[in-house]
Amino acid sequence: MTKFCKNCGCQLNENELYCPDCGKATGNRHVMKYCPNCGEEIDHDERFCRNCGVELKKPKVKRESMLDKYRTPIIILGVIFAIVIVAFGAFSALGTGSVQEVHVDSIGFTIPDHFEEDTHLKIDDNDSGLIYKSKFWQSDNDYIQIDVMYSEQYVDAREIADYMGGEKATMIGHDGYYNELEDSYSFSFVESNKLVTVYTSDYNLLGQIKSS
């Protein structure tokens, strides 16, 4: 499907993270893949490794179909949830100040206690050695989603984080990259060679999530 920049209308390539005309973030999040045989970087639609010739499995559509249930008909490649973002004052009124401890894979966090996990949106996937885990919590019109991605083969997660890019920041007790997406906010960091990305519907939620 042809994509266009929502800011200036410029036609976009499938995996472009920023508009080549105006520089506006497109909302795409490109996940790098590697050949399980030789480690060569591959495109998501390649059937054979260009370096060693091994046949590659067709990638699975992971979160796109899941997210379609929680977004408007405008689908942004790279998986972004579309929900209503409430004002910070309204969120503060809802919050109780208490927290709960949660884990995604081996990575622990504390999040506001009034968020409840939606287990229907939980993902635990292993695609050709690329392990992908995701959990989702919701409270009224707000959500928190935490993704953890790593490989059984040697893959430098920090190199992937640098490739994804964003504004360098320190949040959730880590140095990483902050991105303001079309209808959500994200912060990515690396822990134990695992790429961790936290998505929220409200920017202020990033300040209430801590690494435990």
Buried (B, 14 or more C-beta within 10 A) or exposed (E): EEBEBBEEEBEBEBBBBBBEEEEBBBBBBBBBBBBBBEBBBBEEEBEEBEEEEEEBEEBEEBBEEBBEEBBEEEBBBBBBBBBEBBEEEEBEEEBEEEBBEBEBBEBEBBBBBBBEBBEEBEBEEEBBBBBBBBBBBBBEBBBBBBBBBBBEBEBEBEEBBEEBEBEEBEBBEBEBBBBEBEBBBBBBBBBEEBBBBBBBBBEBBBEBBBBE
